[in-house]
């Protein structure tokens, strides 16, 4: 989105004259600002304010809602499937291009853990974040209404696998929300809930440094969150989380945030990739060994010219956002026969939220924790969320949240709006798949 946004600004005259066309192929008509997913899951931000509508922002671009299933760069063609492909009875449409920008991002990296495909919940999309919020509140409703202690215990046990930003922030925000919500249940106390974080390495949040990582573990454990380092999830079959240290937890909630991998579309191209599946790129963000092909973000292995030789830029939003701008400028330079620009950005640091008024930060060598880190987390991401419209809406929501109580309503039925009508019309009542509670992905 940022590449196309900068291109439509830099090429305004060419677009007006009809000399250039910018086409954006995307499976969703919006861009998700992923750092806000934990707060959306906790209800601090409305889901519609976590996403940016592409047709409004990229008003000079052609937006195609679909997916690239194959790219033949030698012929400069991409095979695209759209929402109408199945009805058309075709195998997809061929899209010709002159310059190719590949920025599909990454997908969840899963392992062959028994039961994970059946019971696991991801945390990479706004749909998954809202589905997880609905699921957590639904489990509290189940626990409040059952007389079976085994069902109650399983409903109030929440297992998060992965100690990176996604896992720690999601756990911190949701635990904070659930602890607040417990005051409205007559028979659920915060100490009745079990929150478990499973991490295979010996530390969490490596991006904020070892000292801040240790502080985060201490802070989470102070909130009675069970942090298990150097531990793996061996199985979650039959709704029982089995850990490598021998612990077993009956649970209805297993959230998988244990890393990402490059998008599968990269394997359907004729472009060079490294041993981790990312596109091999130059410091100018061109795909190595080719012309007229560019990449940025999680999908691109871009050399980090500010570090020792051989090191690549970390696959995070901090680099992706800045790479997009340089990439767009280099496409313009190419069209105008000008020298290319090298991508160079020294890592500034990281911030993480652990719930309302709680956080850790390591920015420009300074280490912060608690309220100052949480405030910096919000200030930084508010400055980075695209468009003034979104900044104003998010700021307004945060301000109102400080004046009113949290909303603790589960709207899981929104994911299946026709279920009640189908039942009234004589059809079979909709039943959630056992592996996909409340439709969460």
Secondary structure, DSSP 4 states (H G I P E B T S, - for coil): -HHHHHHHHHTHHHHHTTS---EEEESSSEEE-GGGHHHHHHTSS-GGGTEEEHHHHTTTSEEEEEEEEEEETTTTEEEEEETTHHHHTSS-EEEE-SSEEE---EEE-----BTHHHHEE--SSHHHHHHHHHHHHHHHHHHHH---HHHHHHHTEEEEE--SHHHHHHHHHHHHHHHHHGGG-TT--GGG-EEEEE-SSS-S-GGG-HHHHHHHHHHHHHTTEEEE-S--EEE-GGGEEEETTS-EEE-SEEEE-S-EEE-GGGGGBSS-B-TTSPEEB-TTSBBTT-SSEEE-GGGEE-B-TTSSTT-B--SSHHHHHHHHHHHHHHHHHHHHTPPPPPP-----EEEEEEETTEEEEEETTEEEETHHHHHHHHHHHHHHSSSHHHHHHHHHHHHHHTTSPPP----GGGGGTTHHHHHHTT-PPP---TTSGGG--
